[in-house]
Amino acid sequence: MPRGIKVSNDKIDTVKQSLRRNGFARQRDLVEKLGISKNTVNKFFTGKIIEYLNFEEICRALNLEVNEIAEFIDGEIEEPQAAPEPQPSQKSKVVLQQAIPSVPVWKGRDEILTQLQQTILSPENAPKVLAIIGQGGIGKTSLVVKLLAALGMNISNQNLAENCPYQCVMYFKTQEGTSFDDVVEFILKEGFGIQTTENFKTADEKISKIIQGFLQTRCLLVLDNLESILQPANHSLAGKAISPDWGKLLNALVYQQHQSQTILTSREVPADLADIRYPDAEPDSELVNIIPLAGVATAAGVEILQQRQLQDSLADLYWISERVDGHVFLLTQLAAIGKGKPGYLRKHPELVTKKAEPILKEQLARQTEAAQDLLRRMCVLRVGIDIRGLTFLRLYTDDREKGIRFNRAAMLGKPAKFTEAEIRETEVILKQLVDSNLVQSRYDEQQCEVFYDLHRVIIEFLQAEYKDELPNLLESVYKFYCSGKNIENLRTLEDLLPVLEAQYFALQLGNYSEAFRLVSWELEKYLRRWGHWNLLKDLYEQILPKVDEDDYPVCLRQIGRFYRDTGNWDLAEKYFQDALAIEEKEKDKKGMATCWGWLGDIERKRGNWDAAERLYRQSLELMTELGDRSGMASCWGLLGEIERKRGNWDEAERLYRQALELMKELGDRSGIASCWGLLGDIERNRGNWDAADRLYRQALELMTELGAQAGIATSIGCLGENELGRGNLETAENLLKEALAKMEELGITWHIAETNYDLAKLERKRDNLELAQQYYQTAHRLFQKLGAAKDLERIEKEWNAN
């Protein structure tokens, strides 16, 4: 018996994928090209034995290596067959139910257009249905028109290019009242030339004939504006086709065998795209590709406005584009209003909401009462929220008896507990809103959680609609964030989000004492330690006009502390002096002692060591009188720093160690790390490099453990200075540059200046005199800007002496 050949079973998928990859839309195209029988080609793709010469010829056409896919076996092989008579090729055509709309605006969509073209023509996993979902006026139809052109359809001449992968393109726009028979008549009569459909009595027969046509002819069907035939979200069959027969057709386009594809546009995801055998099933992502379409990018929105000849300033154009989140229709509407009136739209922001109102009212009218209520509760949120947070908002009530678990959760700072049924109900409502493009979703890979928020235009519309209810809405969101305040193992700004939001909503509700408490107690220690100084300053500045007279000087001091740490010493001094004046009047000894210590810092930074020492000793005396051991330890450390600056290293060391012992007693780990760093400075000044290195590394390890960003940057810089003193220039450079980057991020101007000077000394040692001079000039300019006379005198003297 002759030896036969076939495709091995594990390579069948490979050869099937190679068909379209090599330009053959179907097996029939390969048959026509090679003149081999259809039966032979079918056997090749199904792993049956065929004649070797035919096998080799098919492999050559598909760019396949025979030995990589073949399995040789003994058995009967088919006899070679004569080539079939050539079949007349079907003429390609375009069928339109109505004229395809023009594309009046096209900006910022080229990337997604390319992605969709690649997706629909994918040789391996092209979807049967491509569903483009978005708000009314967002640009869905325009995207489809551009996609048709990219796929080889000549819109103006209504024909297909030779390289178009489809034999027939059909465009059908649904409208309210469009029946199942309307679309059947269009596809069968106009698309496939079947003159009568009277022979097909049932919907199943009609759908079967459509699928048969899609099996024999590679077609692209466009169903535009499909939400017109879908049940609204407030219906028990939300998202299902109004006509069950329409639903059967949509389902058949996905799950029945054929070689055609469908593109649809809709404001909502059609539920009939999912497998009808299972309730609440999602569409198969291999067969249905759902593309949520948002607005264009801000820059593209600006281009649209400029294209419409708006002459507003660039800043105003960006404001307008951001305001509507790139919604194309709204951009064109606002451009018409603002044309010839620069600045008018910025001055009248209410026009944005007014133009969006008809679109949004139409969408909201389709939603259930529960969905509308959830949207209302979400409209005051500033950031995304997860499913449990939405369940809290959905169920929250200010009724004391009904809302007891929510109030208890807020009081304890612990998340409220929900049943699976309550979570599930929120999920069902949320799915309607996401599918209707009223709620946006974002998956956070780090937290492995989905977060939901609202489009800016929707927020403004809802807030205007429910302006009388805003206080109650703010209260419910405030209670939710209060329920998440007591979080353990805080490490990032995201971990602090519940506290930040609780503080914001407390401020909005007029609960100023709580808003201040959350800043000064809950947020202060973390934001300062982690280096979020600007955010902390902003929070204090926002609450400053609202706090009572006892808290006012505290706010002043903390704002002054920001300017002290970032090098604006004159402004810092003003805040400290203003606070001190209030505290002296009120005889607030603790406040006075704190202000004297921080004013001493200003004088130390300026190089006025005698003035600094006097202020530190005033602070120490009052701290001692008050029995404030933490304040006493800080004063000893600061007095030690004065002695180090004077070159009195033994006295400085004594004061540092005195402070260190008390810090250890108090368990002040940040203070301990600072003392180790200061003692390291003493050893470095003495030339004891190893001892200094050990102390700096102890400090760095503890600062890293605490997440104290300023301390980390300073410790790394000190290690760099130490290596510079040793002459290890490469190691020193790496450390100093690492420290400099962190210091620049934090805005610690004095340390930036000092590190630039260290790098200047390093490059001078390498004889890179030009680069050394650049670093020196940067350091000199910064010290001069800071008003650091002693530092200027020091670096000028050292630089000119070498």
N, C-alpha and C positions, 0 to 999 in steps of 0.2 A: 504494500500500500504506500502511496506517495507521502512524503513528509509535508505537513501543512504549517501555516503560520497564522497567529491571531494576536490581538492586543492583550497583554496580560491584565488580569482583573484589577490589580492595584494601579494601573496606568490609564484606566478608562476615563477618569475625571480629567486627567492631563490632556488627553487627545480631544476631549469635548471642549475644553477651554481654548485649545489652539485654533479651533474653527473660526471664531469671531476675531481672535487676535490677528489672524492672517487675512482678514477682510471678507470672510464668508459669513453672511448673516444667518444662513441655514444650510443644511446638508444639500438641498436641491441646487444651490449655487455651485457647490463643489462638483456635483454630478454633471452640471452643464459645462463646467470648465474642463473637466478631465475626460468626458465622454464615457465614463464608467457607469454601469447600471446602478440605479437607486438602491437595489437590493444589496449589492456588494458594498456600497458606501455605508448603508445601515448596519451591515454585519461588522464592518470595521469598527464602528463606534459603539457596538454592543458586545464586543469581545468574542465574536464567532470566527471560525476558520475561513480564510479566503485564499485565493491564489497569490503566490509570492510577488509576481510582477505588479499586480494591482496594489498590493500592500505597499510595495516600494514607491509606486507612483503617488499614492495618497500621502505617504510620509514626506515625499519631496515637496508636494504642494503646501503642506502644513509646517514645513521647516522642522520636522521631527527626525531623530536618529533612529533607524530601524532597530539597532541592537539595544537601545535604551528602553524601548517599549514593547518589544516583541517576545512572544513565547512560541517556540517551535515544538510541534507535537506531531505524532503519527496519527493519521486518520484520513478520512475522505475529504477531499477539497472540491470546491465547486469548479466546474468547467468554465473557462473564460467565456464571457458572453460578449456578443456584439454590442457596440455602442448604440444607445437608443437614438431614435430619430430626434434631431434638435427640436426643442419646444419653443414656440414663440414667447419671448419675454413679455411679461406684463408691463404695460406702460405705467410709469409712475404718475401720481396725480395728487392734487390738493383739493380738499372738499371743505367748504366753509358754510356754516349755518348762517353766519352774518360776517360782515367785514371785520378783519382783525384790527383792533384799535392801534392807533399810532402811539409812539413813545415820545411824549412831549419833554420828559426830563430823564436824563441818564447820566448820573454821576455816582461814583463810589460803589458800583456793583460789579465791576469787571472781575474781581477775584471770585466772588460767589458764582458768577456766570461760568467761569472756567471750571470751577469745582463741580457744578451741576452737569456740564457737558461731559466731564470725565466720568461722573457717577453713572449717568444714563447709558453711556457707551462702554462701560466697564466690561472687558471680555470675560471676567471671571464671576462677578456677582452683581450684574446689572439688575436693578429693581424692576418689578413689573409695574409698580405705581410710584410716581414721584409726587408727593403732596406738599405744595407750598402753602404754608399757613401764616396768616398775618392779619393785622388790623385793616379795616377799610381805608383805602387811600395810601397804604404803605408802599405800594409799587409791585404787587404780585403779578398782575397782568403784564406790566412792562417787562418784568424779568422773563416771563414765559415767551413773549414776542421776541426778545433778544435771543433767547435760547433756541427758538425755532430757526432763526436766521443762522445761528452758529452751527446747527445740525444740518444745514444745507437747504433750507426753504427760502426761496426768493419771495419775500412778502409782497412786493409791488406787482410782480408778474404772475404770482400764484402758481409757481411750479417748483420742482425739486431739482437740485443740482445732481450731476452724474454721481458724485461721491456721497450723496445722501444715503444713509444706511436704511432708510425706510422706502417702501414702495408706495405708501399712501399716508398722507397727513390729514387728519380731520380736526376741525376746530368747532366746538359747540359751547355756547354761552348759555347757562341756565338762568332762568328768571323765576320770580315768584309765580307759581302755577304751572311751570313746565312739567309736563306729564312724562311718565315712563314711555308711552307710545311715541311721544315727540322725539325722544332720543333714539328709539328703535327705528323709526321711519328714516331718520337722518343717516344712521350708520348703515342700515341695510340697503336703502334705496340710493342715497347719494354716494355712500362710500363704496358699497359692493355691487351696485347696479341691479339689485333685485327689484323688479318693477312692481311686484305686489307682495304684501305681507299678509294677505288675507288667509293664506294656507296655514299660517302659524297661529293657532287658536289660543295657546296659553303663553304666559310670560316665560315659562321654562323653555318652551319651543323657540321663542324669539331669542332668548339669551343663548341657547344652544347654537342657533344659526350665526349669531354674532361671534361667538367663540370659534366656531368653525371657520369663519372668515378670517379671524385673527390668527388662526393656526396655519391657514394656507397662504396668507399675505402678511408680510411684516408691516404693521401699521403703527402710527403714533396718534393716539387719540388725546385731544386736549379738552378737558371739561373745566370751563372757567366759571368763577362765581358760584361754586357748588353749594355754598351755605344757603342759597335760595331754596333748595329742595330738602334741607335738613330740619329736623325738629329742633326748636330752641332749647337752651339749657334749662329753662323752667318747665320743660315737659318731662313726663315720666320716662320717655324714650329719648332723652337728650342725645343729640348727635346722630341718631338714626335717620334714615331717609323717611320723609313724610309718607311716601308711597313704598310699601314693602317690596314691590317689584323693582323699583329703583335700587333699593338696598341689595336685592339679589344680584342685580347687574354689577354693582360696585364690588360685591364679594366675589363674583365670578371672575372679574378682571384680575383679582389677586390670586385666587386659589385654583382656578381651572387651567388646564394645559393649553398654552398657545405661545406664539413667538412675537407678540406685539407688546407695546408699552403704553401707559396712560400717564399724562401729566394733569394734575388737577390743582386748582387754586380754591381756597376757602378761608373764611375767617375762623372756622372751627374744624377740628379733626373729625372726619366722618367716622362714626362708630362702626359702620358696615365694612370697613377695611379689615376688621379683626375677624378671627375664626368664629363662625356662628355657633360652633358646637359647645363653646365654653362661655359662660357668663362672665362679664367684666374682663374678657381677654384683651390684650394689647395687639395691635397689628404686628405681624411677623416682620422683624426688622430686616430680614434678608430679602423679603418680597416687596415691602413698602418702606420707602425712604421719606420720612417726615422732616421737612425743612422749615423751622420757624423763621420767619423773615422779620427782622427788626428794622429800625430806621437806618439811614446811611450814617457814616461817621461824621463827626462834627465838621471836619475840614471839607468833606464833600458837600455838606449842607451849606457851608459858606460859599462854595463854588456855585451851587444852584442859585443862591441869592444874588451873587455877583452876575451870573448869567442873566438873571431877570432884571439887571441894571439897578439894583439897590445901591445907593451911594453912601450908606451908613459907614461909620468907622469900622475898622477890622474888629476891634474889641466888641462893638455892638453886633456885628454880624455873627461872631462866635457865640455871643449871648443868645441871640435868636435861635441859632441852630441847636445849641445845647438845651434851650428851653423846650423845644418840641422833640428833642431826642432824635433828630434826623428824620422826622415823619415827612415824607415827600410831599403829599398833598397839602399838609398844613404849611410847609415852606412856600409852596407856590401861592397859596391864599394870602399869607402874610406879605409876600413880595408884592402882590397886587395892591395891598393896602398901603404899604410903606413906600412905594415907588414915588420918587420925587420929593419925599419928606424925610430927609436924614434925621435920625434920632427919635422919630415919632413912635416906633414900635417899642423902643427901650423905655420910653416915658409912659407907655400904655400897655403894661404887661397883661392886663385883663383881656386884651384882644386875642391872645394865644388861646386862652380857655374858651372864649366865645366861639372861635372858629372850630375848635375841637368838639364843642358841645353836641352838634347833631350826630356826629359819628358815634360818640360815646353813649348818648341816650339810646340810639338804635341798638347798640350792643348790650347795654344794661337791661333793656326791656326784654331781652331774650333769656336773662338769667333768673334762677330761682330766687325766692325771697331770702333763703339762707345764704346764697352766694352774694347777693347784694349787701346783706348785713355784714358778711366777712370783709368785703371790700371797704365798706364804711369804716370798720374797725381798723383796717390796715392803713388808712389814708394819712394817719399822723406818724407812722413809723419813719425813721430816718435811715435804717439799715435793714438788710435782709433778715428774715426770721425763719426758724425751722418749723416742722410740722407740730411739735409740742407747743411751741409758742403760739402758733395760730389756734391750736385747740384751746389754750388758756384764754385768748382774746375772744374766741367764739362763744365760750361758755361763761365768761366772767359776767357777774351781775353785782350791782352795788346793794342788792337786797341782803340784809345782814344774815338772815337764816339760810338763803340759797347760796350765798357767796362765802360761807364760813371757811371752806378749804382754801379758797384763793387768798383771803385776808390772812389766814394763818401762814400760808406759804410766803406771802410778802413780809410778814412780821419776822419770820424765822430766817428769811433769806435762802430758803430751800425750795427747789422745784416742786410744783404741785404734781400729784399723781393722777393719772387718767386711766380709764378702762380701755381695753382694746377696741370696744365698740365706739367709744368717743373719738379715738384716734382715727378709726376707719371712716367715720362720718365726715371728719375734717378732710381726709384724703379724697373722698368722693366729691365734695364741694370744690376742693382745690383743683382736682383734675378738670372739672368743667371750666374753671376760670383760666387755667393754663391753656387748655384746648381752644378757648375763645380768645386767647391773646390779650386777656385783661390782667393777668398776673405773669410776671417773669420768674423763671427759675434759674438757679446757678448751683452747680455741684462744686463743693469745696473738697479738693483731693486730700488736703491735710486733715480735715476734720471728718472726712467720709460722710458728709451730710449735705442734703439739698437745702438751699436757702431761697426764700421767695420774697419778691418785692414788687412794687408797682411802677409803671411808666410815669415819668414826671408829669406829663399832661393829665394823666388820670388822677394823680394825687391832687393837683390844683383844682381840677373839675370837682372832685368829691369834697374837698375841703370847702369849696364855695357852696356846694349843694347842702352840706351839713354843718354850716358855720355855727348854728345855734347849739349843736351837740358837741362841739369840739372840746369843751372842758371835761365832759364825761368820757369822751374817747381818750383824751390825754391821761385821765385818771386810770383807766383800765390798762393802758400800756405801761404807765408808771408802776402799777402793782405787779405787772408781769416781770419787769426788769428787777424790781425789788426781790422777787422770788428767786433770782439767780445770783444775788450779790455774794453770798458766802461760799466762794469757790476756793478749794484747796489747791496747793501746788501751782500758784500763779507764775507763769513764765513769759507770757507774751502779751502784747497789747490786745489781741483778740480775746485772751482770757479775761481781760478787764472790761470787755464790752458791756456786760450787764450793769456794772457800776457806773461807767461813763454815761450810759443811756438813762439810768435811774437818776443821776445827777441832773442831766439835761431836762428831763420831764418834771423833776421836782422844781427846777427853776421856772419852767413854763407855767406850772400850776401855782406859782407864788409861794411855794414852801421853801423860803430862802434859808432858814436855819438848817434844814435838812440838806439843801443843796450845798451850803458851805461846809457842813460836817462831812459830806461825802468827798469833797475836794481835799479838805485839810487833814482828814484822817484816813479814809479809804484809798484815795488816789495819790496823795502826796508821796508816800514812801515808795510806791512802785514807779510812778512816772519819773520821779527825780532819779531814782537808782538806775532805771533803764535808759536814761538819757533823753526822755521825751519832754525836754524843758520848755520848748515853745508851746506845746499843748498845755502844759501845766500853767504857764504864765497866762495863756488865753483864758483858761478856766477861772483863774483868780481875778482877772480883769473883768470878766463877765459878771461875776458875783459881787465885785467890789461896791457898785452903787446900791446894792440891795441889802447888804448885811447890816446888822445892828451895830451900835457904837462899840461894844466889847470886841467884836470880831474885825472891825474896820482896820485897826493898826496891824493885826495879824496878817491881813491881806496885803497891806502896804509892805510889810517886811518881806513876805514871800515873793512879791513882784520885784522888790529891790534885790533879793537874793539871785533872781534870774539875771538881772543886769550886772550884778557883781561877778557871777560866774562866767558870763560871756564877754566881760571886758569893758562894759559901759559904766565905768566907775563913778562918773559925775552923776549920772541918772540914778544909779544905785544909792549913792549917798543922799540924794534928795528924798527918795522913798524912805530910807532909814531915819533921816532927820524928821520927816513928817510923822512917822510912827512914834519916834521918841518923844516928840512934843506932846502927843496925845497921852502917852503912857506916863510921862512925868506929871501931867495935869491930873491924871487919874490915880497917881501913885501906884502904878502897876510895876512892882519891883522886878518880877520875872521878865516882863516885856522890856523894861529899861536895861537890864543886864544883857539880854539878847541883842538889843540894838547897839549897845556899846561894843560888844564883841564883834558884831558884823561891821560897824564903823571902823573898828581896829583893823579888820581885814582890808578895808579900802586903803587905809594909810600904809599898811604893810605892802600891799601891791604897788603903791606909788613909791615905795622906798623910804617912807617917813617912819623909821623904826622907833624913834623915841615917842612920837605921837601914838603909834600903834601900841607900844608897850603900856602907855598910860591908860589907854582905853581898855586894853585887856585886863589890867589890874583892877580898874573900876568894876569891870564885869565879874572878875574872880571874887572880889570882896563881897559883892551883892549875892553871887551864887552861893558863896560860903555861908553868908547870913541866912539864906533861904534853905540851906541844906540840900541844894541841888547838886548831887555828886556827879551827874553826867555833865552838867555845865562846868563844874570845877575841873573835870578831866580835860574837857575841850580847851579851857583857858590855859592849863598847864602845857598842853601840846602846842598851842599858839605862841605862848611865851618862849617855849623851846625853839620854835621856828625863828623868832626874833634873834635869839642868841646864836643860832646857826648862821643867820645872815651876817651877824657881826663877827663871825669867826670864832666864837666862844664854844667850841665843840663839846668840851667836857660838861659845861653847864647845860648846853642844849640836850646832851644825852641824859643827864640827870632828870631834867624836866619831862623828856619823852618817856622815860621809864616810869616816872611817877604817874604820868597819865596812863601808860599801858597797864600798870597794876590795877588801877581803879576801873579801867575799861574791862579788864578780865573779871573783876568782881561783879560788875554790872551786867556781864554777858553781852556787851556791845561789840558785836563781831565786826561791824564796819569800822568802829573806832580802833579796834585791835589791828585791823589790816592797815589803817592809816598810820598808826604808830610804828608798825614794822617798816613801812615804807620810809618814814622819817628817820628811823634808826639806820636804815640802809644808806640814806643820804650822808649821815655822819661817817659811816665806814668808807663810803666812796670818797668823801673829802679827805679822809686820812690815807687813802690809797690802799685800803684793805679790800681788794676787789672780790675775793672769794666770800668774805663775810657779807659784803654788800649784796652780792648776787644771791646768797642764801636768803637774806631778809626780803629782797625784792620779790623773789619767787614765792615765799610764804605769803606776802601781801597779794601777789597776783592770783594765787590759788584761791585765797579766801574771797577776793573781789569777784573772781569768776563764779564761784559758788553762789555768791549773793546776787550776781547779775548786775553789779555796780559798774556801769559802762565808763563813767569818768575815772573811777579807780583803776579799771582794767587798762584804759589808755595811758594813764599816768605811770602805772607799774611797768608796762611794756617800754615806755619812753625811758624810764630810769634804767632798765636793763640795757637799753641801747646806749645810754650815756656811759654805763659801766664798761661795756665792751669797747667803746671808743677810748676810754681811759686805758684799757689794756692793750690797745692797738689792734684789736680784731676788727678791721674795718668792714669787711663784707658782712659779718654777723651784725655789727653795729648798724650798718645801713639798712638791713632788712628790718630790724627791730624799730629803728627810728621812723622808717617810712610807714610801717604798720601802725605805729602810735600816731603819726601825723594824720593818717587817713581817718582814724577814729576821732581824733581831736577836732578835725575840720567838720566832721559830721555832727559833733556835739556843739561846735562853736566856741570852744574854750580858747579864747584869743591869746592869753598869756602863754599857755603851753604851746600853741601853734608857733608863736614867735620864738620861744626857747628851743623848740625842736628844729626849726629852720636854722637857728644859729649853730646847733650841734651838727647839722648836716653841712653847714658851711665849713666848720672846722674839719670835718671828715674829708671833704673834697680838697681842702687845702693840703691835707696830709698826703693825698694822692697826686698833688701837683695839678689838679684840675682847677686852675685858678679862675677861669671864666665862670664855671658853674658854682664854684665856692663864693664868688662875689655876688652872684644872683641870689643864692640862699641868704647871704649876709644882708643884702639890701632889703630883702623881704622881712627879715627879722628886725632890722633897724627901723623900717617903716612902721611895723606893727607896735614895737615898743614905744615909738614916738607917738603913735595914735593913742595908745593906752595912757600916756602921761607917766610912763615908768622911768623917771629920771635916773634912779640908781642903776637900773638894768641897762639903760642906754650908756651911762658912764662906764659900766663894767665891760660891755661888749666892745665899745669903741677903744677902750684902753687895751684890752686883750688883742683885738684885731690889729691895731696899729703897732703893737709891740712885736709882732711876728712877721 
